[in-house]
Amino acid sequence: MSARNIVAQIQQFNQDRDPNLLKLKYQAMASSAFGFLRGTCHLFYQDIPAEAAIDKMPPVWVCGDLHLQNFGSYKGDDRLVYFDINDFDESVLAPCSWDTARFLTSVLVAAHTLKISEEEAQELCKCFLDSYTAALQMGKARDIHPQTATGLVRELLESLAKRDRKVFLTERTDLKDKQRKLKIIPGKTFAVTPGERETITTLINQWATSQSNPRFFKVLDVAHRIAGTGSLGLDRYILLVEGDGSPQRNYLLDLKAARSSSLYPHLQVHQPKWTSEADRISAIQHRFQESPPALLKPLELDRKSYVLRELQPTADRVNLAAWNGKIKRLKKVIQTMAEVTAWGQLRSGGRQGSAIADDLIAFAEDAADWHPLLLDYARSYAVQVETDFTLFRDALKDDCL
C-alpha cells in the first residue's frame, strides 16, 4: 500500500467523526504501533487476502476487534464481577480465526510497548493458541470471577473489591443542595450544548416510560464522554440518572453510538438481520458472556442507534506493565484471555449459523494444521502494521490528516 492510500483510507473511514475528538484519536494512534492497530480495525480486515486459509475456519460469534486492551472487568446483571472481553462494537458472525489472528497480531505489535523481546512475544502467541485450543477441546464454557482468577487478573479483581460506587459517584459529580451535577474532567468529559442536553434528556426520559422502573432512568445531567480509541469521535455520553434515589444512590450510565461493523464488507458468512446496530452489539454480547454488563440495552434515539450500559467503578483493565520482568505473569494473563475467548465462542455456539461445540472440538483436535497458519499470518501482518504506522505518523507530522 502507498502512503497516499493509507492516509485516504483512514480519512474516509473517519470522515463522519467529531473533528476535535478525531484529533485525539489520531494522537492515540500516533503514540505507538499498538495504538495504531487499535484505531485501524477496518484496515486489518480489508487486508485479509481473498480466499485466505483463515477464511475457511468454523464460524463463531466474534468480538471482531480482539486485542490486548479489549479485555477487562465489569459487574454483570447478576451484580457479580467478571473478567471477559469488554468491547463488542465490531462483533459479527465470522471465522473463529479472525479474532485469534487479530489478537496474535496485537501481541507481536505490542512487544515494544510491553518491553518484551520478539522471542517472548512469540512465546505469548503460542501460549494463547495452546490455551485457546485446550479450552475448545474441553467443549464446556466457564467464566472468570474473583474466585477463579489467577495472577494479574486476580490482582485486578481483588483491587476492585475495595472500590466503592459512592466514592466513584463523588469522583465524577459535584454535590450541592442535595443535587448532583456531572464534573467536567479534562480528557474524560466535556460539556454538551443546551440543545444536546435537552435532546438527550427528552429522548431518554421518553424511552424510560417503556421500562419497568421509569424513575430509575430519569436524567439529571448529561456530558460528552471521551473513552476508547477505535470509537473516538462517535457520539458518546455520560448520563447522571436518578437511580435508586438522590443524591447518594444516583447512577452513572454510558450511552454510546453504534455503527456498522467494519468487518461487514469482507464477510462471506451470512449475517442475521438485526433491528439496529445496537441490537447486534448487545445481542451478541448477551450470547457470548455468562452474565452481560449491568443495564446493557440497545436504544433507538432520534433515528440513531445507541448502546446503553452502567458506568461502573468495577470496570477496568489489567495493568500489563505490572509483569515486572516475570514472563510467567504475562503468560497467565494471556492464558486467561485465550480461555474466555474460547468459552464465549462455545457458549454462543449453535446460534443462527455459529458452529456447535462438537464442530469446535473437532477443529481444536486439528490444531497442528492451523496453529502455524495463524502464527505466520500474525507475523506477516505485524510487519504490515509497523509499515503503515510509520506512514501514518509521518503524514500526521506533515499535517496530511
N, C-alpha and C positions, 0 to 999 in steps of 0.2 A: 504493500500500500504506500502511496506517496504521502508526503506531509500534507499536501493540499486536501487529499481525500479524507484523511483522519480528521482534520480540522472541520471540514464541511460536514462530515457525518456526525460529529459531536454537536456542532451548531444546529443542525437540522433536528436532531433528537431532542435538544433542549430549547427549541425556539419558542415554546409557549410558556416558559417559566418566568417567575418574577425576576427582573434584572438584578436587583440588589442581592437576592438570595442566590442567584446563579453565580454571581461573583464569589460568594462564599463556597459554593460547590466547586468551582474551578480552583480556588485556592486549596481546598482539601484534596482535590485530585492531583494538584501540582506538588503536594507535600512529600509524596513518595510513590513508587511504582504500585505499592499495595493500595494506596489511596486512589490512584488512577484506575486500578482494576475494579474497586468498589463502585466507582462512578460510571463505569462503561459496560454494564451487563449486556447492553444491546450489541456492542462490538463482539463480545465473546461468542454469542450465538450466531451472529451474522457470519463469523469466520469459520464455523464448523463446515468442513467440506461436504458437498452433496454426496450422498451415498457413503458417508464415512462409516467405519465399523461401529463407532459408538452410537450411531443412529439405530442400530439393529438390536439393541438390548431391551429387556422387558419394560413395558410402560408402567409407570407408577405416578402417584401424585408427588410432585417435587416442589421444593421451595422456589427453585428457579434462579436463586441468587445465593447459592450456598458458599460461604467463605468464613474465615476465622472469626469475624466480628458479627456474624448473624446468628449467634447462639447466645442465650442469656437466661437469667432467672425471671420469674414472674409469678404472681399469685393467680391461681386458677379460679374458675367459677365455683369450685368446691371450697375455696378460701385456703387451700394448701399451696405451698410454694414448690415450684418445679424448676428444673433446668432443661431447656429444649431449644430447638430452632425458634427464632423470635421474629422473623420477617417473611411474610408470605405475599408481598406485593406482586411478585413476578410468577406466583405459583400457577401451575398448569398440569395437565397430564402429558408426560414426556418420558423418553427413555431414562431409566434409572441412572445411566452413565452420565447424563448431562450434569446432574448435581455433583456426582462424585468427581468428574473431570474438573469442574469449576473449583471445587474445594481443594483438590490436589494442586491445581494451579495457584490458588491463593497461598498455600503453604510455601511453595517454591518462591513466589514473588515476595512474600513477607519475610523471607530469610534474613535480609539485611536489617529490616525494622526490628526483628526479634533478636538480632545479634547472634544468629546461629550460622554454622557453616553450611555450604551446599550439601555436604555429606550428611549432616544432621537433618537438614530439610528432607533429604531423600529417605532417611530413616523414618521420619514422621509420616511421610506419604505411605510407606509400606505398612506402618503401624495402623494408619487409617483403613487401608484396604483390608488388612488381615482382620481387624476388629469388626468392620462393616460386614465382611463375608461371614465371620463366625456368628454374628447376630442374626443374619439372614438364615443361616443353616439351622439355628435353633427353632425358627418358624414361629416364635412367640414374642409379642410386643410387651415390653416392660416400660418403666419410666424412672427418671432420676429425681429424687427429692432428698431432703437433708439426711435421711437415714440410710440411703443407698449411695450417696455421692462419695467420691474419694478425691484426695489431693487438692488442687487449686479450686476445683468446683465445690468441694466440701467446705473449704475455707470461705468461699464466696457465700454459700447458703447459710453457714453459721453466722457470718457477719450480718446478714440480713435480719436475723432474729433480734438484733439489737436496734433495728431501725423502727421508729415509731411513726405511724401515719399522722399523728397530731403534730409531731416535730416537722415532718415533711410538709404539712399544710402551712405551718408557720414560716418555713423557709421560702415558700412560694407565694405567700399572701401577706398583706398588712391588715391588722385588725383595729378598727376604730368604731366606737359606739356600738359594739357588738355586731358589727358588719364587716365582712372581709372583702378585700379587693385584691386582684392579682398584682404582684410586683412585676415591674418591667426590669428584667435581668439581662444585661448586655450579653450577647452570644447565645441566649436561651429564649428570650421572648422580646417582642416589640408591640407597640400599641396598634390596635385596629382603628380604622376611621369610625366616626359616629354612624355612618351608613352601614359599614360592615357589622358593627356591633348590633345594630337594630335588625339587620337581615338574619344573622346567625341566631340571635336570641329568639326572634319570632319563629323561625323555622324549627328550632329545637323544641321550643315550648309547644308548638302545634303538633310536632311528631310525638311528644311526650303524652299527649292526650290518648294515644292508642296503646300506651304501656300500662302494665298492671298497677304501677305506682307513679303516676304522673308527677307528683310533687317532688320526688327524688331528683328528677331531671330539670327542675326549674332553674333557669340560667341566672346567675348573679353577676357574672363578669366574663369577658372574653378577651383573649390576646392572641396574636400570632405566635406560633411556636417554631423554633429553629432546632432541628434534630436530623440525624442521619447524614448520608452522603448522596446516595443514588437518587433519593426523593427530594433533595433540597431544591426549592424553587416552586414546588407544588403547594397548593393551599393546605395549610396545617394550622390548627388552633388548639389552644389550651382553654378549657372551659371550667369555670368555678360554678358548681351547682349546689342546690340545697342539700342533697344527700339525705342523711338521717336527722338533720336538724342543724340550724345555725346557732352559734358560729363554730362550735367545736367538732361537729360531725358533718361538716361540708365535705364534698368530694371534688377531686380534680379529674377531668376527663381529657382524653386526646381525641381530636377529630381530624382525620387525615384524608385528603382527596385520593380517590382511587382512579387509576388509569389503566389502559390496556397493557397486558404483559408484553414485554419486549421479545418474548420467545415466540409469540403467535406467528409472525411471518415465516418462521423457519421450521414449524412443526409439520410432521407428516401424520401424526396421531390425531384421530378425530376427537374434537372437543365438545363437551356438553354445551347446551345453550343456557347461559346464566341470565338472570333478570337484570343484573348490573355487574360492573367490575368489582364493586364492594361485596356483592353477593358471592362472586367467585372467590375472593380472598378469604372471607370469613367462613364460607362453607368448607373450603379445603383445609383451613386451619383447624376447624372443628373435627374433621375426619382424621387429620394427621396426629393431633395431640390427645393424650389421655384426658386432660382437662384444659380446655382453651382458656385464654385470659379472661378475667372478670369483666363483665359488661360488654363483651365483644359483640357488636351488632353492625349490620350493613344499613346505611341510611341513604335515602334519595332526598336531597335538599336543593330546591330551586333548579331542578333538572340536572343536578350534579350528583355524582356518586361518592360517598364518604364511608370510611370505616371508623366506628366509634369504639373506644375501649377505656377502661380505667387507667389513669396515670398513677403509677404506684411507687412507693418507696422501696419495694422489694424487686423492682426491675433494674437489673444491672448486668454487666458483662464480666467475665473472668479477666483478672489482671494478668495477661500472659507474660508481661515483663517480670513478674514475680517468680519466674522459673529459677532464678538465682544460680545459673550455671549448671543446674542439675537437669539433664535432658530427660531423665525419667519423669520429672514433674510435668514437662510438656507432653510426654507420651501418654500420661494418664488422662490429660485433658483431651488430646486427640482421640484416644480410645473412647471416651465418653461421647464426644461429638459424633464419632462413627456409629456408635450404638444407637443414639437417639435418632439418627438419620434412618438407619435400617428399621428400627422399631416403628417409626412413623409410616414408613412405606408398607410394612406388614399390617399395621393397624388399619390403614386406609385401603388395603388390598380388596379387590373384587368389586369395587365401586365404579360404575359407569366406564368400564373398559380397563381399569387398572389390574395388573397381574395379581393372581391369588397367591396365597402363601406357598402352595406346592410348586408353583412356577418359580418363585423367588428362591426357594430351597434348591431346586434343580439348577437354577442359574448360579447359585453360590458354589455348588459342587463342581462347576466348570471354571472355577476361579483361575486356574493355571492358564486358561485361554485368554481371559480378558484383563487380568491384572497388568500384564506387560503393555497391552494396548492403551490402557488408561494412563499408565505412568509415562509412556512415550509421548502421548498426546499432551499431557500436562507439561512435560519438559519442553516440548516444542513451543507450546503456546506461551509459556512463561518468558521465553526469549522474545516472542512477538510483543508481549506486554511491555517489556523493557524498551524495545524499539519504539513502540507507539507512545510510551510515556515521555521519552526524550523529545519526540517530535511535538507532542502536545505542550510540554513545558517550554520549549523554545518558541512555539507560536504564541504562547501566553506572554512570554517576556517581550515579544515583538509586537504586542497589542493586536494580534491577529484574531483574538477571540473576544 
